[in-house]
Amino acid sequence: MNPVLAAPAAPSAVRRSRRRLSLAAAVVATTTVLAAVSMTAHAAVPPPPSGWSLVWSDDFTGAAGTLPSSANWIIDTGTSYPGGPANWGTGEIQTYTSNTANLSQDGAGNLRITPLRDGAGRWTSARIETVRTDFKPPAGGVLALEGRIQMPNVTGAEAAGYWPAFWALGSPYRGNYQNWPGVGEFDIMENVNGINSVWGVLHCGVAPGGPCDEFNGIGSSRACPGGTCQSAFHTYRFEWDASVSPQQLRWYVDGQLFHSVSQSQVGTYWGQMTSHGGYFLLLNVAMGGGFPNGVAGTTTPTSATVSGRPMLVDYVAVYTRGGGNPPTTTPPTTPPPGGVVDAYSTIQAEAFNAQNGVQVETCSEGGQDIGWLSNGDWARYDNVDFGATPPKDFLARVASGAPAGVSGLVEVRLDSATSAPIGSFAVANTGGWQTWRSVPGNVSAVTGRHTVYLTFSSGQPADFVNVNWFTFRR
């Protein structure tokens, strides 16, 4: 039985960590200013060793100046999730954008996330998260999350406030934004202020306190082997080993173990962070906030902080070992003819049986979509058959040209437009009313045949989303 979270905090609030301050102190004392070194090396995603399977990866081989694949990544924008805590819950001061000046592939096999300061002193940067939210070990197997990354190549006073990270959040956080730290967070790589050190941290349980000593987390750090974290690429890897009892979490840099946590340390809260559908990955460079401020002993960034030093990401990969076949994503299929609709087929949004406030329009991806959707609108789909096996989530193809400050929820309800939602996700501007993005949402276990309602909820009266199709996945 999962405990009820008391006063849940925002993800990575631990970056205000007292523990991290003590870990950083010795490193800060010996840090020297390093000359800038240009490192743009590219390596292909390594083939899995014997016994391992490659589940998912991105090698960032797109053309120079292009955004990362929308099939793989969601680009976060603004200063919070819709309805989430301000400043992403950490006190960071930048605004995330989808501008290619902040986020782009470099044409040499790397992704660049570049913080920039404008003439008025305002910072922008980028943050992305995987579309997939189902990364977890197979039963009795092992999961590995890996990235080859060069941190922003800046040190000393010029690096004050830089906060690059490669991390993972439990899937129930998406669309909820208030259930941290119970859903779990794995900080695979974090760094602040250009220090030659990598931090690895687990967040779990309740906040404050709990088994992970929130808002600190259970963490450790070390200097990067060989070249510094800032001057060279290093491989950061996290493993969740469900093949042993108690289960273990392990953190590596360049193949060297530097942190581990046992299931026994987490106790009864372990199930809360491992029994859901899985995790999604994030890459970002924040500026300022609790963690860099605490290490620096002052507010960051400062007037000495330089703009424009990117984090370079060569690849990100997910591997599994043992425990049967790795999870796969099955492409949607056309729904069968007749009166019964397969929940696991592609359900065209315009194929509703009834609606309220919905209009149908021509879709840029072919066919039609439903649009002009705002608070209180709904579409009904009859005789949707989930069979005997419940879905793990649902996926919808959505687009939004909503103005700044306008967002809402796409919700799934069963048998009544006013029943409690069994699942939802939040959506805001995607770049235009025909700029499509596939967004997943968690759903409660459901079997059998039902009437499915897509309902649309927003705190603003304006239209906020179009829908092309949706499906359920198991």
N, C-alpha and C positions, 0 to 999 in steps of 0.2 A: 504494500500500500504506500503510495507516494505521500509524503508529508505536504501540508499546506504551507506555501511560502509566506513568510512574514515580511512585509515591506520590501518587495523585490526591487533589485537595483538594476541599473543599466549595464549592458555588457561591457566588460573590460573596465569597469569602475576601479578594479584593482590597480590600474595603472597609476593610482595615487599611493601605491603600496609602500608601507614602511619597510617591509622585508626587502623589497627591491632597492630601497635606498641603502640598506646596509650592504647588500650584495654589490652595489655599484661603487660604494665608497672607496674600496681598495683599488678598483679599476680606474676611477677618476684620478686618484693620486698619482698614477703612473702614466696617464695618457699624455701623449705629445701631439703637437700639430703635425700632420703628415702632408707631404706635397701631393697635389692632385695627380692621379694616374688614370689615364683613359683605358677602360677595360670594356670591350664590346664583344668578347668572345661568345660564340654560340656553339652549343653541343646539342645533338639530337636527344630526344627522350630515350633514356637507356632501356634496352630490351630487358624484360623481367628475368631475374636469375631463375635457375631451375626450381620448379615448385611454386613459383609466383605467377600471377596473371595480371596483365595490365587492364584495369577496369575503365579508366578514363584519363585523358591527358590533353594538354594544349601546349604546342611548341612555338606559338606566336610567330609563324612564318609568313604573315600577311605583308602586303605592300607597305612601304614607308608612309607614315602619316595616316594610317587607317586605324579604326577602333578595333578592339578584340572582337572575336566572333560572338554575335548575339545568340547563337545556338548554344554557346557555352557559358556566357557571362551576362549578368545583370549589372548595369552601371548605376550605382547609387548617386543621387544628386542632392544638393542642398545642405542643410545643417542638422537634419534628423530624418528618421523614418516618419511616414505619415502617422501622427498620433504617438510617436515614440519620444523618448527624452531629448531635450534640447542639447545641442552640441554633441550629439551621439552619445550622451551620457558620461563623457570623459572630460569635458571642459576644453576640448580641442577647439581652435578658433577659426580654422579654414572653412571655406565653402567647397563642397565637392561638385565637380562639373563633368560633363561628357565632352568637353572641348578637347580637341586633339592636341592642343598645347599642353594640357595636363595629362592626357591619356592617349597613347598611340603605340602602334608597332613601329619598329625602326627600320624595317626592311632587311635587317641583318639577323633576324631570328630572335629578337628580344622585344618584350613589352617595356615601355617606359612610363613610369608614374612620376610626374614632375610637379613639385610645389612651386607656385609662382606668386610673387608679391607685386601688386600694381602700384602706381604712383601715389595712391592715397593710403598705402600701407596695408591694404586688404589682401589676404592670402586665399588662393584657390589651390586645389589638388584633386586627386581622384581616388576612388574606392570602388572595387568591383567584387561581386560574389557569384559563385557558380549557380547556374540554373538548377542543377541537380542538388537534391537535399538528402540523398539516400546513401551517403558514404558511411559504411560500417562494416565490421568484419563478418564474414559468413559464420554461421553457427560452428563453434569449435575451431575457428580459423584466426587469421591475423590480417589487419588492415594497416597499410602504410600510406601516409600522405607526404609527398616529397616535392620540394621546389629548389631549383638552382637559381640563386639570387645574388646580385651585388647590391649592397645597401648604398644609399646616397653617398657619393664620394666627397664628403665634407667632414671636417673635424674641428675641434677647438671651439672658440667663441663663435665662429661662423656657422657652426652646426646647432646652436642653441634652439631647441624646439622641434628639431626633426624627429619624427617618430614613425619609422617604417615597420610594417607588420605583415606576417603571413600566418593565418589563424583559421579556426573552424568553430562554428556555432551549431548547437543542436537545432534540428529542423523545426521544432515547434515555436522557435523564436520568431520565425518569419510570419508576419501578419498579426502577431500578438504584441511583441515588443515590451512586455512587462513580466516575463516569466524567467528572467535571468536571476541567479545563476543555476537554478535547478535543472535547466535543459542541458547544461554543460558547455564549456568553452575550452578548447585546446589552443593555446598560444604556441605555435610551432617555432616562430621566430619573431622576436621583438627587439628593438634597439631604440635608444634615445640619445640625442645630443652628440652624435658622432663618436660615441665611446666604442672602443674595440671590444665589444662583448655582445653575445647573443643570450637573450632570456627565453626560457621555456617555462610555461606556467599552466596549471590546471585550475579552472574555476568550477565550483559545484555547490550543491546543497542549498543553503539559505544565506541571506545577507542581512545584517552583519553576522559575523561569527561562522558557525557551522563547521563541518569537517574540513573545509578548504580555507578556514580562517579568513573569510571574506571581510573586508574588501582586498585582502592581500593575495589570496590564492596560494597554492602550493607550488613554489617555483625554485629555479636554480639558474645560474648563468656561468659563462666561461668566455675566455677570449677565443676568437676564431683561430684555427690552426693555420700555420704558414702565413700567408699574406693577411693583412687586417680585414675585418668585416667590410670596411669601406673601400679598400683598394683592389679587391679581387672578388670573383664569384666564389660562393661556397654553397654546398648542398645541405639543406636543412630538411630533416626527416623526423616524422612522428609515427610511432607504431602503437596500435592497440591490439594486444595479444590476448585473444579469447581462447587460445589453445591450452592455457595453463590455468590452474586454480590455486590461489586466487588469481584473477586476471591482472594484467599489468599494462601500464602506459609507459612508453619510453621515448626520449628525445635525443636526437643525434645531430652533430654538425660534422660534415665530411667523414661520416662513418664512425665517429667517436661518440660514445654514449656520455651524456653529461647530466641527465636527469631521469628519474623514474618514479612512478607512483603506483602503489599496489591497491587493488580493490579493497583490501582490508583497511586501508587508511581512510577510505571514503565511507565504509560501513553501509548502513541501510540506504543511504542516498545514491549508491551506485546504480540501482535499478532505475532511478528517476532520470539519470542522464544517459542510460544505455538502452532502455526498452522502447524508445520512440523510433521513428523511421530512419534516422541517421543524421548526418551532419552535412553542412555546406561549407565551402572554403571561401576565404576572403583575402584580398590583397589591398593594401592601402598605404599611403603616407599621410599621416596627420601632422599638424603643426600646433605646438603648444598643448596644454592640458595637464592633468594632474601628475602623470608619470614624469615627463620631462621637466616640469616645474619643480617637482619634489627633488629630483636628482640634482638639478642646477641650483636649488635653493633660492630661486627667483622666478618671476614670471617670464615665460618664453612664448614666442620668439622675441629676440631683442633687436635693437637697432643694428647690432653687429651681424645678425643672422643674414646669410646670403640666400638669394633666390635662385631657383632653377637647377638644383642638383637632383637628378632623377634616381629612383630605385629602378634597377634593371632586372627583369625576370626572364630567364632563359626558357624555362619550362616549368610546368606544374603537372604532376602525375599522381594517380591513385592506383595502388596495387593491392591485391589480396593473395593470401596463401592458405591452402587447406580448406577444410570445412565444406567441400562441395564446390559447385560452380559459382563464379563471381556474379554479382547482380548485373543485369543488363537492362537497357531501355528498349522496349519494343515499340516500333513506329506505330502510330495510330492506323487503324484500318477503316474502311467504309462500313457503315452500319448495315446490317442485313435487312432485306426487304421484309415487309409485313408489319404487324401491329406491335411487336415486341422489339425494343431497342437494347442492344448489348451495351452495358455501361462501359465496356472496355474498347468500344469502337470510337471513331471520331464522330461526335454528335454535332452536326452543323447548327450553329446558334439560331439561324433563321428558320429552322425546322421545328419551331415551337408549336404546341397545341393551343395555347392561350397566352395572353400577355397583358401587361399594363404599362403604358407609357413607352413602349418599344417601337422603334421605326426600323425598317429594313432598307439597306442601301447597297450599291455596288461596291465590292471589295477589291482592293488593289492586288490581292493575292489570288484573285479569281472567285467567281461565284458572288455570294452576298454575305454581309455581316449585319448584326443588329447594332444600332447606334443611338446617339442622343440619350444615353442612359444616365439617369440621375437618381437622387435619393428617393426611395419608395417604388421605383420601377421593378418589374419582375417579368420573367418568361417561364412558362410551364412546359415540361416534357413528360409525356405519359408513358407508362409501361416500360420503365427503364429497369433492366434485369441485371442485378449484381451477382447472381448465382450464389453458390455456397461459400465462396472465398471472398472475404472483404477486401476492399481496395486499401492500398497504403497511402495514396494521395490522389489528388486530381490535378489536371493540367489544363489551362485555358490559354487561347491565343487572343491577346488583348492589345489595344492601341489607345493612346490618349493624347489629345492636344489641349488638355485642361490648363487654364492659366495658373500662374504661381500661387501657391497656397490652397489649391483645390485638389483634393484627393478623396478616395473612398474605398470601400470594401466590396469585392465580388464574393458573394456568399452562396453556399449550397444548403438548401433545406429540403426536407422530405415530407411529402404528402400534404403540406399546407404552406402557403406563403408567409404565414406568421409563426410557424414552429421554430424551435431553437435551431440555429445553424449547426450543421455537422462539420462544416469546414469553411475556410475563407482565406483570402489574401488581400493585401493592400495594393493599390495602384495609384500612381500619379502620372504626370506627363511623361510619355515615352519618346517624345520628339515630334509627334504629329498624330492626327486622327487616323492615318493609314500607315503609321510606323509601328509594325507589329512585333510583339515580344511574347514568347511562351513563358508563362509564370505558373509555378506549382503552388499548391496549397495542401495542407494536411487535412485529412478527414477522419471522422470517427468510424469505427468498424460498423459496416452495414452489409447485410446480405438480403437475398430475395428480391422481389419486384416492387418498385415504388414509383410514385410520381415525384419527379425531381423539379425543384424550382431553383433557378438562378435569380437571386435577389441582389439589389444594389443599394448600398447604404453610404451616406455621406453626411458630414456636418455642414456642408455648404449646399445651396440649392442648384448650383450650376451642373451641367453635364460633365461627367468625368471619365467615361470609358466607352469604347466600342468592343464587341466580342465577335470573333470569327467562328471559333469552334471550341469545344471542350471535350475532355475524356477523363476517365478514371484509370488509374494504374495499380497493378498488384504485383 
